[in-house]
Amino acid sequence: MHCAQKMTHNIYWIGSNDWRTERFENLFPIPNGVSYNSYFIDDEKTCVVDSVDAEIREEYFDNLSHLLNGRDLDYIIVNHMEPDHCQTLLETLERYPNCKMVGNATTFRMFEQFYRTPKPDQYYTVKEGDEICLGKHTLVSYTMPMVHWPEVTCTYEKSTGTLFSADAFGTFGTINGNIFADQTDFIATYEDEARRYYTNIVGKYGPQVQNAIRKVSGLEIKRIAPLHGPIWRTPETIEYILHKYLHWSSYTAEKKGVVIAFGSMYGNTRDIAQQLAKQLSKRGVTDIKIYDVSKTNASYIIADAWKYTNLVTIAPTYNLNLYLTMENFIHELKALNFQNHKVSIIGNHSWASAAMKTMVAHFENDFKDIEIVSQPLDIKSSLKEEDIPLIEKMADDIKASIDAAEIKEVL
Ligand SMILES: Cc1cc2nc3c(=O)[nH]c(=O)nc-3n(C[C@H](O)[C@H](O)[C@H](O)COP(=O)(O)O)c2cc1C
């Protein structure tokens, strides 16, 4: 059943929601679901901006044929070739054989790689700054390489000031009737999920995100229409999401606080994490988050590690190595280019220590711009009375580093 919504002057949201998929990219839990957004422009020429995941295929085609109302489809703009936006692309081209698929050389190469059905007669190549006039609406293409994938573009519609931004400015979480962020309590509803989406999906590409923001900063943006999550259309919400992206892409902490990530088999290392948290709290530190790396999906811990100034990793030695879920957590952080934060380290071992040294080596050698706060500690099997002063000293050092931290506005 069609369920399209009007976005503005003859531009419609023709996406839908997915509550069923457990994990986005089969990696990141999405307990609040996700939307796949597609847009339809109704003008002398008809145009779709990006197609959708197969999960919402029926809704997309119902919306499209309802709005076309018997007319033909002239263009489909492909800003991003990732399958969650393209699993219905080939079918769109086959249902509407006169439709031109708008993209660049990489877009078309990827299309053929994924869908094994070249459609050269339907390719319409655009370069940076090229315009397509639909009648009253004019679309301008801008490249955004590696704002997720190499072929990515964004498309700016001049008459309405709409930026179709591909995966940029997107978020996990479904659209619940309200397609615009300003119709929701958007900070409460979307901020944490937008940060988790950004850090885990696009976090690796901070410099590319900054380049893309610089590139579009000269445009008069009245609406940002991403491929996931709500549309940003008021000055307040546009400024909010642009500002958040500038902040996140600079790897700068948003808030003073400590994320304690621990791994533990039998509880001894967990006790160390709780003791440190207590000592921090006693010293007036607020916003302390403790996560068990074996329990909480790394995507949540990573999002909070990005947000707060200080991270502490605490883990035991396991078969002469670092405990595996901590190894994995640190590996994921590194893969996302995590940087510009302060880290403290505690290991635990019983006969041949490896955890502490491995964590120190990772943060010293594999990351850039990480300050190690306090002397790393190595506890023997379980926390004892004589260890408490060591934990207190680390708490003192972390507190001092939080006090010295400056939370800078990134403009
Ligand atoms: C399967 C297993 C392998 C371990 N391997 C090592 C090791 O290679 N070197 C070492 O010093 N301790 C090793 N330990 C000891 C742990 O580091 C120690 O028991 C620590 O207290 C575990 O903390 P937890 O209670 O938080 O799990 C191992 C323990 C287990 C259960």
The ligand as an ORCA input file, in Angstrom:
! r2SCAN-3c Opt
* xyz 0 1
  C      41.257    -19.587     29.843
  C      42.189    -18.714     30.623
  C      43.412    -18.398     30.105
  C      44.301    -17.607     30.830
  N      45.509    -17.304     30.302
  C      46.400    -16.592     31.054
  C      47.717    -16.326     30.560
  O      48.056    -16.680     29.454
  N      48.558    -15.628     31.344
  C      48.215    -15.210     32.593
  O      49.009    -14.591     33.264
  N      46.971    -15.428     33.072
  C      46.069    -16.114     32.325
  N      44.826    -16.372     32.805
  C      44.489    -15.895     34.143
  C      43.614    -14.644     34.106
  O      44.265    -13.581     33.512
  C      43.230    -14.363     35.543
  O      42.503    -15.483     36.029
  C      42.392    -13.123     35.732
  O      42.159    -12.968     37.096
  C      41.066    -13.292     35.028
  O      40.228    -12.209     35.365
  P      38.653    -12.360     35.422
  O      38.290    -12.968     36.748
  O      38.191    -10.979     35.272
  O      38.251    -13.246     34.301
  C      43.937    -17.146     32.097
  C      42.685    -17.453     32.613
  C      41.802    -18.229     31.881
  C      40.460    -18.556     32.468
*
